[in-house]
Amino acid sequence: MSLYLLFDVGNTRLKWAAVESTQNTADRNKKLWAYSGSISSKSFQSAELRAELSDYIAKTLPKPDAIAFACVAGDEVIAHLQSLFPQWSDISWHQLTGDSPYHGMRTLYQDPSKLGADRWAALIGARALSNTNTLIINAGTATTIDLLGGNGVHYGGWILPGLSLMQESLQSNTARLPLVNRHAHLAANTTSTNSVPQTSLGVSTDEAIIGGCDAAQLGAILRAAYLAKEMNHPVERIWLDGGNAAVLANEIKQFPELARLPVEPIEGLVLRGLWAWLLQKI
């Protein structure tokens, strides 16, 4: 039985998982990522923490047969990643990039090499799960929205600041607007008779900022769904990944145009895509 080790290196988090050859890329069982973890990408810059990560993974897992990774954090981080396991120097490393071929899929990106590796991996992961017209949304540091046709064609997508970046930019570039803590605000107003749902207009500065940032994200999702319909590829499913996936999933349910669709937060879509791609490659 073979074991494959996968790394998704993003701007905020470095995630890893190991899967066995007996497992299925279409399996959505929560126990799929039994061997997995994550650390902040910033902490990965520390040689001491890299050594700790290497030691932890090497002691937790049997020696893998192959390692696959997608990285959007730069060449220096890739070098650090590939130096993690000197004791496994005979293992082949496979880097997925935006122009990595995957049988049954193609992108309409003008220059596929410029397509983010994380976006392409997530698209492959979505394809492994279903063959329908799909919006793939990664709600992380940035929010990416991509349309994948049931025919396996990636029709393109959008990149916009994530929820946290939107809120931080308002605080950083204005004189009087605060940095709102979403969770603290919602917790404080859950039992208040004066609390306003985020689908309404805000009646306080905090509500105006939270609601405005949410509306910007949802407006982009709605627009993407309308465009997909105009292109004769009406959206049949929405996959949501990333730290803000649950937030957007709850908001999407408020809109009849989207609430009729299967809308599902799913963890590890990039890792799943890496896995599916690696299986084809080896």
BELJO-V661594 format. One record per residue. N is the residue number from 1. D_CENTER is the distance of its C-alpha to the mean C-alpha in whole Angstrom. Layout:
N | D_CENTER
N | D_CENTER
This chain:
1 | 29
2 | 26
3 | 23
4 | 20
5 | 18
6 | 15
7 | 13
8 | 9
9 | 11
10 | 9
11 | 11
12 | 11
13 | 10
14 | 12
15 | 11
16 | 13
17 | 15
18 | 18
19 | 19
20 | 22
21 | 24
22 | 25
23 | 22
24 | 20
25 | 17
26 | 17
27 | 18
28 | 16
29 | 18
30 | 17
31 | 19
32 | 17
33 | 15
34 | 19
35 | 19
36 | 16
37 | 15
38 | 13
39 | 15
40 | 15
41 | 15
42 | 18
43 | 20
44 | 19
45 | 21
46 | 24
47 | 26
48 | 27
49 | 24
50 | 23
51 | 26
52 | 25
53 | 22
54 | 24
55 | 26
56 | 24
57 | 22
58 | 26
59 | 28
60 | 25
61 | 25
62 | 27
63 | 27
64 | 24
65 | 25
66 | 23
67 | 20
68 | 17
69 | 14
70 | 12
71 | 12
72 | 12
73 | 14
74 | 18
75 | 20
76 | 22
77 | 19
78 | 19
79 | 22
80 | 22
81 | 19
82 | 22
83 | 25
84 | 24
85 | 26
86 | 29
87 | 31
88 | 29
89 | 30
90 | 30
91 | 27
92 | 25
93 | 22
94 | 20
95 | 17
96 | 15
97 | 15
98 | 15
99 | 18
100 | 18
101 | 20
102 | 19
103 | 22
104 | 22
105 | 19
106 | 20
107 | 18
108 | 20
109 | 19
110 | 22
111 | 21
112 | 19
113 | 19
114 | 18
115 | 14
116 | 11
117 | 11
118 | 7
119 | 8
120 | 11
121 | 9
122 | 7
123 | 10
124 | 12
125 | 10
126 | 11
127 | 15
128 | 15
129 | 15
130 | 17
131 | 19
132 | 19
133 | 18
134 | 15
135 | 12
136 | 9
137 | 7
138 | 4
139 | 6
140 | 6
141 | 9
142 | 9
143 | 8
144 | 8
145 | 10
146 | 11
147 | 14
148 | 15
149 | 19
150 | 20
151 | 22
152 | 19
153 | 19
154 | 16
155 | 18
156 | 16
157 | 14
158 | 14
159 | 12
160 | 13
161 | 14
162 | 11
163 | 14
164 | 15
165 | 16
166 | 17
167 | 19
168 | 20
169 | 21
170 | 24
171 | 25
172 | 25
173 | 27
174 | 29
175 | 32
176 | 32
177 | 29
178 | 27
179 | 24
180 | 23
181 | 22
182 | 20
183 | 21
184 | 24
185 | 25
186 | 24
187 | 26
188 | 29
189 | 29
190 | 29
191 | 32
192 | 34
193 | 36
194 | 35
195 | 31
196 | 29
197 | 26
198 | 24
199 | 24
200 | 28
201 | 29
202 | 29
203 | 32
204 | 31
205 | 30
206 | 27
207 | 26
208 | 27
209 | 24
210 | 21
211 | 22
212 | 22
213 | 19
214 | 18
215 | 20
216 | 18
217 | 15
218 | 17
219 | 19
220 | 17
221 | 15
222 | 19
223 | 20
224 | 17
225 | 19
226 | 22
227 | 22
228 | 21
229 | 24
230 | 26
231 | 25
232 | 26
233 | 22
234 | 22
235 | 19
236 | 19
237 | 16
238 | 13
239 | 10
240 | 7
241 | 4
242 | 4
243 | 8
244 | 10
245 | 9
246 | 12
247 | 14
248 | 13
249 | 14
250 | 17
251 | 18
252 | 17
253 | 20
254 | 22
255 | 23
256 | 25
257 | 23
258 | 20
259 | 21
260 | 23
261 | 20
262 | 18
263 | 15
264 | 13
265 | 10
266 | 9
267 | 8
268 | 7
269 | 6
270 | 6
271 | 9
272 | 11
273 | 11
274 | 12
275 | 15
276 | 16
277 | 16
278 | 18
279 | 21
280 | 22
281 | 22
282 | 24
